[in-house]
Amino acid sequence: MTAPAPPPTSRRLRSFFELGKFKIIELWLGFWVGVALLGRSAYQDGRSLAILACILIAGIAVIAATCSLDDIVGVRDGVDQANHREGTRWGVDKPILTGRLDEPSAFRFVHLLAAVAGLGYVAVLGLAWPLPTWLWATMTAMMGLAVNYSYGLKLSYRGAGELVILVGGSGTVLLPYALVKGDAPPQVVISALLVGLWHAQVVMFSNTKDAAGDRATGRMTIAARCTPRGNKLFIASSFLLGMGATWLALFRGLLPSFYLLALAPVWMLQAIQLWRGLRREEWLAARLLGFRVLRIGILALTAINLLFHR
């Protein structure tokens, strides 16, 4: 006997869950690094906990809206038809492409997510006010950039997708800390940039796999614009930049020495990631390793800061 099909409502909810990429928790996991950097005193303050809860909800809603808009535009422009027919990419299910959701339903879901994000944004401002001008401007810009990844300004079509992902990934670490404390010391900024760079590197390998399809459909990512050699140099330089900046920060005392305990396993995994990607051109395998870098790196930074940070 075959298993009974799930009820229509359940299937529809699952389709919205896949549309928003909610199962890819790595997209917002950096939040916990920012929380760990706050120190234990913040966890005993009701106002701080309320700020953290609101920015987490708003952040997840913005990320889900960004992913949903990416799917909507991807089907509209033919990008998903060119790149995702195989359906073999971890964490990626395309309910619009497969016909389980139509575009109007997807847009209604985006509007719901926008309402949730907007309420969270207003709540955060109310709870954390007064805020430095740079902080609320940064938070607003980060949210605005995210939804313009594939929709609106379509920044990922103009070669700025990796930058948007870098900024967004950094924001998951930076904003929780800064909204509670009102500032952002070097350790927080560098930790945020590291997490943002790990996010961007996942996209670099994914975009390399998609370069031919993106080029054919007008989505001119860096991988689509560059020669294969130029793109490999771009990817390699991002890894060298991350490692070089980290060692410089350690040498200058901007990062504590215990960060080496957290980053050593990340660097070993990244070496394998580069070999699988740049040497063997197994782009999706390198992408998958990038998610493992995110998981291990974020969990290690969170644990090490909870252990040593007061």
C-alpha positions as CSV (number, residue, x, y, z in Angstrom):
1,M,0.0,0.0,0.0
2,T,1.2,3.5,-0.7
3,A,1.2,6.1,2.0
4,P,-1.7,8.5,2.0
5,A,-1.0,11.9,0.5
6,P,-0.8,14.8,2.9
7,P,-3.9,17.0,3.1
8,P,-4.0,20.0,0.7
9,T,-3.5,22.5,3.5
10,S,-0.5,20.7,4.8
11,R,1.0,20.5,1.3
12,R,0.4,24.2,0.7
13,L,2.0,25.2,4.0
14,R,5.0,23.1,3.2
15,S,5.3,24.8,-0.2
16,F,5.4,28.2,1.6
17,F,7.9,26.8,4.0
18,E,10.1,25.8,1.1
19,L,9.5,29.1,-0.7
20,G,10.9,31.0,2.2
21,K,13.9,28.6,2.6
22,F,13.1,28.3,6.3
23,K,14.9,25.0,6.6
24,I,18.2,26.6,5.8
25,I,18.8,27.8,9.3
26,E,22.3,28.9,8.5
27,L,20.8,32.0,6.9
28,W,20.1,33.5,10.3
29,L,22.3,31.3,12.6
30,G,24.8,34.1,13.0
31,F,22.4,35.8,15.4
32,W,23.7,33.6,18.1
33,V,27.3,34.9,17.6
34,G,26.0,38.4,18.3
35,V,24.1,37.2,21.3
36,A,27.1,35.4,22.7
37,L,29.3,38.5,22.3
38,L,26.9,40.5,24.5
39,G,27.9,38.7,27.6
40,R,25.8,37.0,30.3
41,S,24.5,40.2,31.9
42,A,22.4,40.9,28.8
43,Y,20.5,37.7,29.2
44,Q,19.1,38.9,32.5
45,D,17.6,42.1,31.2
46,G,14.0,42.0,30.0
47,R,14.5,44.9,27.5
48,S,17.5,43.3,26.0
49,L,15.7,40.0,25.5
50,A,12.7,41.7,23.9
51,I,15.0,43.5,21.5
52,L,16.8,40.3,20.6
53,A,13.4,38.5,20.0
54,C,12.1,41.2,17.8
55,I,15.2,41.6,15.6
56,L,15.4,37.8,15.2
57,I,11.8,37.6,14.0
58,A,12.2,40.6,11.8
59,G,15.5,39.2,10.4
60,I,14.0,35.8,9.6
61,A,11.0,37.5,7.9
62,V,13.3,39.6,5.7
63,I,15.4,36.6,4.8
64,A,12.4,34.6,3.9
65,A,10.9,37.4,1.8
66,T,14.2,37.8,0.0
67,C,14.3,34.1,-0.8
68,S,10.7,34.1,-1.9
69,L,11.3,37.1,-4.2
70,D,14.3,35.4,-5.7
71,D,12.1,32.4,-6.6
72,I,9.4,34.6,-8.1
73,V,11.8,36.6,-10.3
74,G,13.9,33.4,-11.1
75,V,10.8,31.8,-12.7
76,R,9.8,35.0,-14.4
77,D,13.2,35.5,-16.0
78,G,13.9,31.9,-16.8
79,V,16.8,31.7,-14.4
80,D,15.3,28.8,-12.4
81,Q,14.3,26.9,-15.5
82,A,17.9,27.1,-16.7
83,N,19.6,26.2,-13.4
84,H,17.3,24.3,-11.2
85,R,15.5,21.7,-13.3
86,E,17.7,18.9,-11.9
87,G,16.6,19.7,-8.3
88,T,19.7,18.3,-6.7
89,R,20.8,21.3,-4.7
90,W,20.8,20.9,-0.9
91,G,18.2,23.2,0.9
92,V,16.7,24.4,-2.4
93,D,13.1,23.4,-3.4
94,K,11.3,25.5,-6.0
95,P,7.6,25.3,-5.4
96,I,6.8,28.0,-8.1
97,L,9.0,26.2,-10.7
98,T,7.4,22.9,-10.0
99,G,3.8,24.3,-10.1
100,R,2.9,23.8,-6.5
101,L,2.5,27.5,-5.9
102,D,1.4,30.3,-8.3
103,E,3.0,33.7,-8.4
104,P,0.0,35.6,-6.8
105,S,0.1,33.3,-3.9
106,A,3.8,33.7,-3.5
107,F,3.4,37.5,-3.6
108,R,0.8,37.4,-0.9
109,F,3.2,35.4,1.2
110,V,5.9,38.0,0.7
111,H,3.4,40.7,1.8
112,L,2.7,38.8,5.0
113,L,6.4,38.5,5.6
114,A,6.9,42.2,4.9
115,A,4.2,43.0,7.5
116,V,5.9,40.8,10.1
117,A,9.3,42.3,9.3
118,G,7.8,45.8,9.5
119,L,6.2,45.2,12.9
120,G,9.5,43.7,14.2
121,Y,11.4,46.7,12.8
122,V,9.1,49.2,14.6
123,A,9.2,47.2,17.8
124,V,13.0,47.2,17.8
125,L,13.2,50.9,17.2
126,G,10.7,51.5,20.0
127,L,12.5,49.2,22.5
128,A,16.1,50.3,21.6
129,W,15.5,54.0,21.1
130,P,17.4,56.3,21.3
131,L,19.8,54.8,18.8
132,P,22.9,56.3,17.1
133,T,22.1,57.5,13.6
134,W,24.6,55.0,12.0
135,L,22.8,52.1,13.7
136,W,19.3,52.6,12.6
137,A,20.5,53.7,9.1
138,T,22.6,50.5,8.9
139,M,19.7,48.3,10.0
140,T,17.4,50.0,7.5
141,A,19.9,49.8,4.6
142,M,20.6,46.1,5.3
143,M,16.9,45.2,5.1
144,G,16.5,47.3,2.0
145,L,19.5,45.7,0.3
146,A,18.3,42.2,1.1
147,V,14.9,42.5,-0.7
148,N,16.6,44.1,-3.7
149,Y,18.8,41.1,-4.2
150,S,16.8,39.7,-7.1
151,Y,13.7,42.0,-7.0
152,G,13.5,45.8,-7.4
153,L,17.1,46.9,-8.1
154,K,18.0,43.2,-8.9
155,L,21.4,43.7,-7.5
156,S,22.4,40.0,-8.0
157,Y,21.8,40.6,-11.8
158,R,24.4,43.4,-11.7
159,G,27.3,41.5,-10.2
160,A,26.5,42.8,-6.6
161,G,24.9,39.6,-5.3
162,E,27.9,38.5,-3.3
163,L,28.2,41.9,-1.7
164,V,24.5,41.9,-0.7
165,I,24.9,38.4,0.9
166,L,28.1,39.6,2.7
167,V,26.3,42.6,4.2
168,G,23.2,40.5,5.1
169,G,25.2,37.7,6.7
170,S,27.2,40.3,8.7
171,G,24.0,41.9,9.8
172,T,22.9,38.7,11.5
173,V,25.8,39.1,14.0
174,L,26.2,42.9,14.1
175,L,22.6,44.0,14.7
176,P,21.7,41.9,17.8
177,Y,24.8,43.2,19.6
178,A,24.6,46.8,18.4
179,L,20.9,47.2,19.1
180,V,21.4,46.1,22.7
181,K,24.7,47.9,23.4
182,G,24.4,50.8,21.1
183,D,27.9,50.4,19.7
184,A,30.0,47.9,17.7
185,P,33.5,47.3,18.9
186,P,36.1,45.8,16.6
187,Q,35.7,42.2,17.8
188,V,32.0,42.4,16.9
189,V,32.6,44.0,13.5
190,I,35.3,41.5,12.5
191,S,33.2,38.5,13.8
192,A,30.3,39.8,11.7
193,L,32.4,40.2,8.6
194,L,33.8,36.7,8.9
195,V,30.3,35.2,9.1
196,G,29.2,37.4,6.2
197,L,32.1,36.3,4.1
198,W,31.3,32.6,4.8
199,H,27.8,33.3,3.5
200,A,29.1,35.0,0.4
201,Q,31.4,32.2,-0.4
202,V,28.5,29.7,-0.5
203,V,26.9,32.0,-3.2
204,M,30.2,32.2,-5.1
205,F,30.3,28.5,-5.6
206,S,26.6,28.3,-6.4
207,N,26.8,31.1,-8.9
208,T,29.8,29.4,-10.6
209,K,27.7,26.3,-11.1
210,D,25.0,28.5,-12.6
211,A,27.2,30.7,-14.7
212,A,26.2,29.5,-18.1
213,G,22.4,29.5,-17.3
214,D,22.7,32.9,-15.6
215,R,24.6,34.4,-18.6
216,A,21.9,33.0,-21.0
217,T,19.1,34.6,-19.1
218,G,20.7,38.0,-18.4
219,R,21.6,37.4,-14.7
220,M,25.2,38.8,-14.9
221,T,26.7,37.6,-11.7
222,I,30.5,37.9,-11.2
223,A,30.8,34.2,-12.3
224,A,28.8,35.0,-15.4
225,R,30.8,38.1,-16.2
226,C,34.3,36.7,-15.6
227,T,36.4,34.1,-17.4
228,P,36.7,30.8,-15.5
229,R,40.2,31.7,-14.5
230,G,39.1,35.2,-13.4
231,N,36.3,33.8,-11.3
232,K,38.5,31.3,-9.6
233,L,40.9,34.1,-8.7
234,F,38.0,36.1,-7.3
235,I,36.9,33.1,-5.1
236,A,40.5,32.4,-3.9
237,S,41.0,36.0,-3.1
238,S,38.0,36.1,-0.9
239,F,39.4,33.2,1.2
240,L,42.8,34.8,1.4
241,L,41.2,38.1,2.4
242,G,39.2,36.5,5.2
243,M,42.2,34.6,6.6
244,G,44.6,37.5,6.2
245,A,42.3,40.0,7.9
246,T,41.8,37.5,10.7
247,W,45.5,37.0,11.3
248,L,46.0,40.8,11.2
249,A,43.2,41.4,13.7
250,L,44.7,38.8,16.0
251,F,48.2,40.3,15.7
252,R,46.8,43.8,16.4
253,G,44.8,42.6,19.4
254,L,41.5,43.3,17.8
255,L,40.5,39.7,18.2
256,P,41.3,37.6,21.3
257,S,43.7,34.7,20.9
258,F,41.0,32.2,21.9
259,Y,39.4,32.8,18.5
260,L,42.1,30.5,17.1
261,L,40.3,27.6,18.8
262,A,37.1,28.4,17.0
263,L,38.6,29.2,13.6
264,A,41.2,26.3,13.2
265,P,38.5,23.7,12.2
266,V,36.9,26.3,9.9
267,W,40.2,26.8,8.1
268,M,40.7,23.1,7.7
269,L,37.3,22.7,6.2
270,Q,37.8,25.7,3.9
271,A,41.0,24.1,2.5
272,I,38.9,21.1,1.5
273,Q,36.2,23.4,0.1
274,L,38.7,25.2,-2.1
275,W,40.2,21.9,-3.3
276,R,36.8,20.5,-4.2
277,G,35.7,23.8,-5.9
278,L,38.7,25.4,-7.5
279,R,40.8,22.2,-8.2
280,R,38.1,19.6,-9.0
281,E,35.4,22.0,-10.1
282,E,32.8,20.2,-8.0
283,W,30.9,23.4,-7.4
284,L,27.9,22.1,-5.6
285,A,30.1,20.0,-3.3
286,A,32.0,23.1,-2.4
287,R,28.7,24.9,-1.9
288,L,27.6,22.2,0.5
289,L,30.9,22.4,2.4
290,G,30.2,26.2,2.7
291,F,27.1,25.4,4.7
292,R,29.2,23.2,6.9
293,V,31.7,26.0,7.4
294,L,28.8,28.2,8.4
295,R,27.4,25.7,10.9
296,I,30.7,24.8,12.5
297,G,32.1,28.3,12.4
298,I,29.0,29.9,13.9
299,L,28.6,27.3,16.6
300,A,32.3,27.5,17.4
301,L,32.3,31.3,17.7
302,T,29.2,31.2,19.8
303,A,30.6,28.5,22.1
304,I,34.0,30.2,22.5
305,N,32.4,33.6,23.3
306,L,30.0,32.1,25.8
307,L,32.9,30.4,27.5
308,F,35.4,33.2,27.6
309,H,33.4,36.5,27.1
310,R,32.0,38.1,30.2
